[in-house]
Amino acid sequence: MPLPGVCGTMIPPLHLSNLAQLLFQDIAGHLEKQGRAEPQFAHVVALLAQRLEQVQRWQAVLEMSGDTCTSTTVRKVDGQQVVTEMIRARPEVAMLSDAMRQVQSLLGELMLSPSAAMKIASGKKDAPGDFDDF
């Protein structure tokens, strides 16, 4: 009987949050279906699960508070108070972008992206057919 939280031969690291463990199990399940779930991939899958969790978190923050924020600066110029407001991107925009870039890279490393799937499929031969002469 398999241990709880264990998918095939891949065991999620203990430091993962509950959501990251669910994401780990989902990713490990995909690798298991492809016959590629190896214990040495567990830390890469864990990193992917953590980054996917961060993508969800920062996306939720940006949906609630918007992509921009306003910063106000008050200073004195020639004895008068000058208020300057600047509209800036929220820090979460850059963090989300970085996490998404790393997710895309990790998906490629694990051969779980559509382009990687095409590479895996290209190694398989189709059954002989009527159009083989073309």
C-alpha positions as CSV (number, residue, x, y, z in Angstrom):
1,M,0.0,0.0,0.0
2,P,1.5,3.4,-1.0
3,L,2.3,6.0,1.6
4,P,0.1,9.1,1.7
5,G,1.5,11.9,-0.5
6,V,3.7,9.4,-2.5
7,C,3.2,9.1,-6.2
8,G,5.0,6.1,-7.6
9,T,8.7,6.4,-6.8
10,M,8.6,10.1,-6.2
11,I,8.3,11.3,-2.6
12,P,7.5,15.0,-2.0
13,P,10.0,16.8,0.3
14,L,8.7,17.6,3.7
15,H,9.2,21.4,3.4
16,L,6.4,21.7,0.7
17,S,3.2,23.4,1.7
18,N,-0.1,21.5,1.3
19,L,-0.8,23.1,-2.0
20,A,2.7,22.5,-3.3
21,Q,2.4,18.8,-2.2
22,L,-0.8,18.6,-4.3
23,L,1.0,20.2,-7.3
24,F,3.9,17.8,-6.7
25,Q,1.6,14.8,-6.8
26,D,0.0,16.1,-10.0
27,I,3.3,16.6,-11.8
28,A,4.6,13.3,-10.5
29,G,1.5,11.6,-11.8
30,H,2.1,13.0,-15.3
31,L,5.7,11.7,-15.2
32,E,4.4,8.3,-13.9
33,K,2.0,8.0,-16.8
34,Q,4.9,8.6,-19.2
35,G,7.1,6.1,-17.3
36,R,9.5,8.8,-16.3
37,A,8.9,9.3,-12.6
38,E,12.4,8.8,-11.1
39,P,13.4,9.6,-7.5
40,Q,16.3,11.8,-8.7
41,F,13.7,14.2,-10.3
42,A,11.9,14.8,-7.0
43,H,13.8,18.0,-6.1
44,V,13.2,19.5,-9.6
45,V,9.5,18.6,-9.4
46,A,9.4,20.1,-5.9
47,L,10.9,23.4,-7.2
48,L,8.3,23.4,-10.0
49,A,5.5,22.8,-7.5
50,Q,6.7,25.7,-5.4
51,R,7.0,28.0,-8.3
52,L,3.5,27.1,-9.5
53,E,2.2,27.8,-6.0
54,Q,3.9,31.2,-6.2
55,V,2.4,31.9,-9.6
56,Q,-1.1,31.3,-8.1
57,R,-0.4,33.4,-5.1
58,W,1.0,36.4,-6.9
59,Q,-1.7,36.2,-9.6
60,A,-4.3,36.3,-6.8
61,V,-2.7,39.3,-5.3
62,L,-2.6,41.2,-8.6
63,E,-6.2,40.3,-9.3
64,M,-7.3,41.7,-6.0
65,S,-5.1,44.9,-5.9
66,G,-4.3,45.6,-9.6
67,D,-1.0,45.6,-11.5
68,T,0.0,49.1,-10.4
69,C,0.3,51.1,-7.2
70,T,0.8,54.8,-6.5
71,S,3.8,56.2,-4.5
72,T,3.6,59.7,-3.1
73,T,6.6,61.9,-2.4
74,V,6.4,65.1,-0.4
75,R,9.3,67.6,-0.6
76,K,10.0,71.3,-0.2
77,V,11.0,73.3,-3.3
78,D,11.6,77.1,-2.8
79,G,9.8,77.0,0.6
80,Q,6.7,75.3,-0.9
81,Q,5.6,71.8,-0.3
82,V,5.5,69.8,-3.6
83,V,3.6,66.5,-3.7
84,T,4.6,64.1,-6.5
85,E,2.7,61.0,-7.3
86,M,4.1,58.2,-9.4
87,I,2.3,55.2,-10.7
88,R,4.5,52.1,-10.6
89,A,4.2,48.4,-11.3
90,R,3.6,46.5,-8.1
91,P,6.5,44.3,-7.0
92,E,4.4,41.2,-7.5
93,V,4.3,41.9,-11.2
94,A,8.1,41.2,-11.4
95,M,7.9,38.3,-9.0
96,L,5.1,36.7,-11.1
97,S,7.0,37.2,-14.3
98,D,10.1,35.6,-12.8
99,A,8.2,32.7,-11.4
100,M,6.4,32.1,-14.7
101,R,9.7,32.2,-16.6
102,Q,11.2,29.6,-14.2
103,V,8.0,27.4,-14.4
104,Q,8.4,27.4,-18.2
105,S,12.1,26.5,-17.9
106,L,11.4,23.7,-15.4
107,L,8.6,22.3,-17.5
108,G,11.0,22.1,-20.4
109,E,13.6,20.4,-18.3
110,L,11.1,17.8,-17.2
111,M,9.9,17.4,-20.8
112,L,6.4,18.4,-19.8
113,S,5.9,21.3,-22.2
114,P,4.1,20.9,-25.6
115,S,7.4,21.3,-27.5
116,A,9.0,18.7,-25.4
117,A,6.0,16.4,-25.9
118,M,6.6,16.7,-29.6
119,K,10.2,15.7,-29.2
120,I,9.2,12.7,-27.2
121,A,6.5,11.7,-29.7
122,S,8.9,12.2,-32.7
123,G,10.9,9.2,-31.5
124,K,7.8,6.9,-32.0
125,K,7.2,5.4,-35.4
126,D,3.7,5.6,-36.9
127,A,2.1,2.5,-38.2
128,P,2.6,2.0,-42.0
129,G,-0.1,3.8,-44.0
130,D,-1.3,4.7,-47.5
131,F,0.6,7.9,-47.5
132,D,4.1,6.5,-46.8
133,D,5.2,7.1,-50.5
134,F,4.8,10.9,-50.2
